[in-house]
Amino acid sequence: MEDWRAGGFGLYLHWPFCASKCPYCDFNSHVAAEIDESRWTRAYLSEIERLGAETKDRILQSVFFGGGTPSLMSPDLVAAILEKVRATWPLANDLEVTLEANPTSVEAGRFRGYRSAGVSRVSMGIQALNDSDLRRLGRLHTVAEAQAAFDVARGVFDRVSFDLIYARQHQSLEDWRAELRLALSMAVDHLSLYQLTIEDGTAFGARAAAGGLRGLPEDGLAADMYQLTQELTEAAGMPGYEISNHAVDGRESRHNLIYWRCGDYVGIGPGAHGRLTLNGQRYATETRRAPQAWLEQVETCAHGEADRTPLPQAEQAEELMMMSLRLREGLSLQRYAALAGRPLGDRKIAELEELGMVRRQSGQLIATARGRIVLNAVLGALQGDQPCA
């Protein structure tokens, strides 16, 4: 059995446009005065047809519209894409179709159009439940607008998630406790809770480099916020199934699980990445990042790819370890050994077990709650391991 089948098969479509650029965001998102949706529709459909021909007869388990702000897409564009998807791949009976949305672009009529098109799940970028912090994060909505938008989404879709960012400027542990409790009172079945990271190439990154980004929490406070997040979500019946993602049992994001379980996925749109196994070789795919350059390449060259790189099995094994240990279910030691050509050394695992960082259960290597806080250190120790003599 090809390794990707242990993770599944999905489709990611990137819509690169936003109403404004947030200062913390390092995603491939752009502000555009005008968008010719007819050209974009033809380009997406062309890429679906091209990549579908390479992956025909695979059962598609998920579709994810990411961005950018996909809720700026017209329902007709989403419907055209999903109609093409249905004509291209056999679909799982429980196909999950997720669309990311921002509160400022939520309209009840538009959302009903998405649902009629086949969208089954919405992920909303609320980011904060505090108006002053929303302004600091460059968001265009207020808390009241976010709650109203979430109510609209909840009235249309059975599955609704939203994102929050913590460890923000001047945020105390008690501030986060109150905000998280409010979030849990709103939540339907899924929450994504991310620690603020300052990325190079962003407005926050430039401000931090110049010494102007004040009030960020020390590492100890950020760790306390992470620990509090695990405790409160667990108590509310939405435990962390991944480091930053929490869900009611059975309501995990199936699409993101394909990533973390190292399945195959088609990446379409400007800056989209993919993983494809073709004729026994796994490839990492990348597309042109600039929206106009991607669009023109699809129109003139009949493809939008910038690169397709073969991945050696040893590299696949490392990726499997890095992704799987983010999950509560952990890493399959048998699957790792098959890819790496050797088992993970028992000595290093035993050392990490002694430190309380990992545990073994039913053939899985699982990062403990303590180990997940310092997962990069755990991964570094494992990746530096050598087989025992």
C-alpha positions, 0 to 999 in steps of 0.5 A: 500500500502506498504510504499516502493512503494512511493519511487520505486524499484532499484538495486545497484551493487558495483564494489570494484576495483580502479586503486588507492585509493584517499586520501579523499575517505572512500568508499569501494574501493580497488586496486588489481593487478589481477581480475578474472572477470569470478568468479565475473560474476558468483557471481553477477549473483548468487546474482541477481538470489537469491534476484530476487526470493525474489522480483519477480514481482516488476517493476525495475526502475533503475540499478546503477553500483557504486564503486570503478571504474565500468568503469574498468569492461569489457563491457562483464561483464556489458552485462552479468549482465544486461542480467540477470537483464532483465531475473529476473525482469519486467522492467520499460519502462524508466529504468535508468541504470547508470555506474560510470566512472573515466576519466582515464578509459574512452575509446570510444570503451569500452563506446560503449560496455556499451551502447550496453549492456544497460547502458543509463547514465554515472556519471563521477568522475572529482572532480576538474577542476584545475590540481594542485588540482587534484594532491592534491586530488590524481586523476590520470587525468588532466583537459584536460584528464577529458574534453576529456573523458567527450566529449567521454561519451557525444558522446555515451550517452544522459545522462551524469553527473559529480562530483566536490568537492568544499571547497578544500584546499586553494580554494577561493570563486572566484576560485570556481565561475570560476570553477563552471561556467566552469562546467556549460558550460560543463554540459549536464543535471546533476551535483553532487557538494559536499563539501569536508569532512574529514573522519576518516579512510582516508589519509586526515583524518590521515593528518588532525589529525596530523595537516598536512592538511592545507588551508581548508576553515572556515565554513563561506567560505564553506557556502558561496560556498554552497550558490554560488553553488545554485545561479549559478546552478539555474540561469543556469537552473540546480537547486538543487533538492537535497542538492548536486545534480543539474539537468535540470527538468526531468533529476534527477538521478532516482536511487538516488531518490529511496534512498532519497524517501526511496524506496526499493533497492537490494544491491549486491557486497562487502560492498553494502547496501540495503533496502528490504520490505518482507512480510510486514517487512522492512529490512536493508541489508549489505554485507561483505566488503572485496572483496575476503571475499564477493566473497568466501562467495557467492561461498561457502554459495550461498549468500553475506550478512553479516546482515539483520536487521528488521527496526521498523516503528519508525526508518523508519519514522526517515529515511524518514525524514532525506532523504526526507528533503534533497530533494527540494520536501520535506517530505510527512507529511501524509507518515511520520505520517503513519510510526511514528504512530503519526503526526509530532508535529505542535508546532516544525514545527511552530517554524522552520517556524518562523525562516524561516527554513521550510515551508509547502506546499500541505502536504509536509514539505520542508526545505527552502534554509536557512534551507538546509544549516543547515539541521542537526540542523533542523533535530535535532529539528524535531527529538527531538519534542514531540506531542502537548498536 
